[in-house]
Amino acid sequence: MLRRNLKHTVRNPVTVFNAVLFPIVMALMFVYVLGGAFDVGVKYIDYVTPGLIIMAVSYGLGATATAVNADMTTGVINRLKVMDVSRAAVLTGHVIETTLRAVVAVAAIVGVAFAMGFRPTASPVDWLAAAGLVLLLAFAASWLTVALGLAARSAESAGLGTVPLIMLPFLSSAFSPADTMGAGARQFAEYQPFTPIIETLRGLLTGAPSTGTALAAVAWCAGIGLAGYLWALRSFKRRA
């Protein structure tokens, strides 16, 4: 199932663009076009890279939701049910493929960030912790995306269901500090799930992680992953 999903990704240029190239385009736009408008106290590329990493994870989710929904609505699942294929593998294959795609996208955005002047001061342990957090987020978001794809009634609505996950980084501290935002937007940015994850990555990459934000980030990832897994399992049993 994983090999099948990887082949679908390779054969779909739009999926590759959304997952890998579009975050790079956003990085170039924010750093070179809009970066001068933000006063964040440090070099802007150093500030914005953690947010771009989160964007690299979220921008590839729409294709997964659409693919999962297509499996359910085009009869693929009915064909697999009469074959010697584990039903768990159908969902797990999508989750692993989405996580691997996110890893490739994150590696690409980090490479571009270094080329643009990104100079982190993280220790090897900090880098490992940052990589672990990104993997945890990608895994959790993948399960939630699979659940959204199963719950949707059409491929179009499945793709639209992931739009909030794509937009949330823009309404966080990814591109500007939350305390510089207006009333309402500031409170939303402070208490939404991506902000503590971004702040934890920012602290790890600068060698000054915060235990409070790290615990909140791990808790959000665990909660999202568990909710997505339980929702996906229930929806799959009902529809398949």
C-alpha positions as CSV (number, residue, x, y, z in Angstrom):
1,M,0.0,0.0,0.0
2,L,2.9,2.4,0.7
3,R,4.5,1.6,-2.6
4,R,1.1,2.3,-4.4
5,N,0.7,5.6,-2.7
6,L,4.3,6.7,-3.4
7,K,3.7,5.9,-7.1
8,H,0.6,8.0,-7.1
9,T,2.5,10.9,-5.6
10,V,5.4,10.7,-8.1
11,R,2.9,10.6,-11.0
12,N,1.0,13.7,-9.8
13,P,3.1,16.8,-10.3
14,V,0.5,19.0,-8.5
15,T,1.1,17.0,-5.3
16,V,4.8,17.4,-5.5
17,F,4.4,21.1,-6.2
18,N,2.1,21.7,-3.2
19,A,4.2,19.6,-0.8
20,V,7.7,20.7,-1.8
21,L,7.9,23.7,-4.2
22,F,5.1,25.9,-2.8
23,P,6.6,26.3,0.7
24,I,9.8,27.4,-1.1
25,V,7.9,30.0,-3.1
26,M,6.4,31.2,0.2
27,A,9.8,31.4,1.8
28,L,11.2,33.5,-1.0
29,M,8.2,35.8,-0.9
30,F,8.2,36.3,2.9
31,V,11.9,36.8,3.2
32,Y,12.7,38.9,0.1
33,V,9.4,40.7,-0.4
34,L,7.7,41.1,3.0
35,G,10.5,40.4,5.4
36,G,11.6,44.1,5.7
37,A,8.2,45.1,7.0
38,F,8.6,42.9,10.2
39,D,10.6,44.0,13.2
40,V,11.3,40.7,15.1
41,G,14.6,41.6,16.8
42,V,16.6,39.0,14.9
43,K,17.5,38.3,11.3
44,Y,14.1,37.5,9.6
45,I,15.2,34.3,8.0
46,D,16.2,32.9,11.4
47,Y,12.8,33.9,12.8
48,V,10.6,32.7,10.0
49,T,12.3,29.3,9.2
50,P,10.4,27.4,12.0
51,G,7.1,28.7,10.6
52,L,8.1,27.7,7.1
53,I,8.9,24.2,8.3
54,I,5.3,23.9,9.7
55,M,4.0,25.2,6.3
56,A,6.0,22.5,4.6
57,V,4.2,19.9,6.7
58,S,0.7,21.3,6.2
59,Y,0.8,22.1,2.5
60,G,1.0,18.5,1.4
61,L,-2.1,17.3,3.3
62,G,-4.8,18.2,0.8
63,A,-3.5,15.5,-1.6
64,T,-3.8,12.8,1.1
65,A,-7.3,13.7,2.0
66,T,-8.3,13.6,-1.6
67,A,-6.6,10.2,-2.2
68,V,-8.2,8.6,0.9
69,N,-11.6,9.8,-0.2
70,A,-11.1,8.6,-3.7
71,D,-10.2,5.1,-2.3
72,M,-13.5,5.1,-0.5
73,T,-15.7,6.5,-3.2
74,T,-14.4,4.8,-6.4
75,G,-14.7,1.2,-5.2
76,V,-11.0,0.6,-4.5
77,I,-11.7,-0.5,-0.9
78,N,-14.3,-3.0,-2.1
79,R,-11.7,-4.6,-4.3
80,L,-9.2,-4.7,-1.5
81,K,-11.7,-6.3,0.9
82,V,-11.8,-9.5,-1.2
83,M,-8.0,-9.7,-1.4
84,D,-5.4,-10.8,1.2
85,V,-4.8,-7.2,2.3
86,S,-4.9,-5.9,5.8
87,R,-7.5,-3.2,6.2
88,A,-5.2,-1.4,8.6
89,A,-2.6,-1.2,5.9
90,V,-4.9,0.9,3.7
91,L,-4.9,3.7,6.2
92,T,-1.4,3.2,7.5
93,G,0.0,3.3,4.0
94,H,-1.5,6.8,3.5
95,V,-0.1,8.0,6.9
96,I,3.4,6.8,6.3
97,E,3.4,8.2,2.7
98,T,2.2,11.6,3.9
99,T,4.8,11.6,6.7
100,L,7.6,10.8,4.2
101,R,6.4,13.5,1.8
102,A,6.5,16.0,4.7
103,V,10.1,14.9,5.6
104,V,11.1,15.6,2.0
105,A,9.4,19.0,2.0
106,V,10.9,20.0,5.3
107,A,14.4,18.9,4.1
108,A,13.9,21.1,1.0
109,I,12.8,24.1,2.9
110,V,15.6,23.8,5.4
111,G,18.1,23.6,2.6
112,V,16.7,26.7,0.9
113,A,16.7,28.5,4.3
114,F,20.4,27.8,4.7
115,A,21.0,29.1,1.1
116,M,19.1,32.3,2.1
117,G,21.3,32.9,5.2
118,F,19.6,30.8,7.9
119,R,22.3,30.2,10.6
120,P,20.9,28.3,13.6
121,T,22.9,27.9,16.8
122,A,21.3,24.5,17.8
123,S,23.3,21.7,19.3
124,P,23.1,18.2,17.9
125,V,20.7,17.3,20.7
126,D,18.6,20.3,19.8
127,W,18.5,19.3,16.2
128,L,17.4,15.7,17.1
129,A,14.7,17.2,19.3
130,A,13.5,19.5,16.5
131,A,13.5,16.6,14.0
132,G,11.5,14.5,16.5
133,L,8.9,17.2,16.9
134,V,8.5,17.7,13.2
135,L,8.1,13.9,12.7
136,L,5.5,13.8,15.5
137,L,3.6,16.7,14.0
138,A,3.7,15.2,10.5
139,F,2.5,11.8,11.8
140,A,-0.3,13.4,13.9
141,A,-1.5,15.7,11.0
142,S,-1.4,12.7,8.7
143,W,-3.9,10.8,10.8
144,L,-6.2,13.8,11.1
145,T,-6.0,14.3,7.3
146,V,-6.9,10.6,6.7
147,A,-9.9,11.1,9.0
148,L,-11.0,14.2,7.1
149,G,-10.7,12.3,3.8
150,L,-12.8,9.4,5.2
151,A,-15.5,11.8,6.6
152,A,-15.9,13.8,3.4
153,R,-18.5,12.8,0.8
154,S,-16.5,13.8,-2.2
155,A,-12.9,14.4,-3.2
156,E,-13.5,18.1,-3.6
157,S,-14.9,18.5,-0.1
158,A,-12.0,16.3,1.3
159,G,-9.5,18.7,-0.2
160,L,-11.3,21.7,1.2
161,G,-11.4,20.0,4.6
162,T,-7.6,20.5,5.0
163,V,-7.7,24.2,4.3
164,P,-7.9,25.2,8.0
165,L,-4.7,23.2,8.6
166,I,-3.0,25.1,5.7
167,M,-4.2,28.5,7.0
168,L,-3.4,28.0,10.7
169,P,0.3,28.8,10.2
170,F,-0.6,32.2,8.8
171,L,-2.6,32.9,12.0
172,S,0.2,32.0,14.3
173,S,3.6,33.4,15.4
174,A,5.1,31.9,12.2
175,F,5.8,35.3,10.5
176,S,5.4,37.9,13.2
177,P,5.2,37.7,17.0
178,A,1.7,37.2,18.4
179,D,2.0,40.2,20.8
180,T,2.2,42.5,17.8
181,M,-1.2,41.5,16.5
182,G,-4.5,43.2,17.1
183,A,-7.0,42.1,19.7
184,G,-8.7,38.9,18.8
185,A,-6.1,37.8,16.4
186,R,-3.5,37.9,19.2
187,Q,-5.5,35.6,21.5
188,F,-6.2,33.2,18.6
189,A,-2.6,33.1,17.7
190,E,-1.5,32.5,21.2
191,Y,-3.9,29.6,21.9
192,Q,-4.0,27.7,18.6
193,P,-2.0,24.5,18.2
194,F,0.7,25.6,15.7
195,T,2.0,28.5,17.8
196,P,3.6,26.4,20.6
197,I,5.0,24.0,18.0
198,I,6.6,26.9,16.1
199,E,7.9,28.5,19.3
200,T,9.4,25.2,20.4
201,L,11.1,24.7,17.1
202,R,12.3,28.3,17.2
203,G,13.8,27.8,20.7
204,L,15.4,24.5,19.7
205,L,17.0,25.9,16.6
206,T,18.4,28.9,18.5
207,G,19.7,26.7,21.3
208,A,17.2,28.1,23.9
209,P,14.2,25.8,24.1
210,S,11.4,26.5,26.6
211,T,10.1,23.6,28.6
212,G,6.6,25.1,28.8
213,T,6.1,25.5,25.1
214,A,7.7,22.1,24.4
215,L,5.2,20.3,26.7
216,A,2.4,22.2,25.0
217,A,3.7,21.3,21.5
218,V,4.0,17.6,22.3
219,A,0.6,17.6,24.0
220,W,-1.0,19.3,20.9
221,C,0.6,16.8,18.6
222,A,-0.4,13.8,20.7
223,G,-4.0,15.1,21.0
224,I,-4.3,15.7,17.2
225,G,-2.8,12.4,16.4
226,L,-5.0,10.4,18.8
227,A,-8.2,12.3,17.7
228,G,-7.3,11.7,14.1
229,Y,-6.6,8.0,14.6
230,L,-9.8,7.3,16.5
231,W,-11.9,9.3,14.1
232,A,-10.3,7.6,11.1
233,L,-10.8,4.1,12.6
234,R,-14.4,4.8,13.3
235,S,-15.1,6.3,9.8
236,F,-13.3,3.4,8.1
237,K,-15.2,0.7,9.9
238,R,-18.5,2.4,9.1
239,R,-17.8,3.1,5.4
240,A,-15.8,0.0,4.5
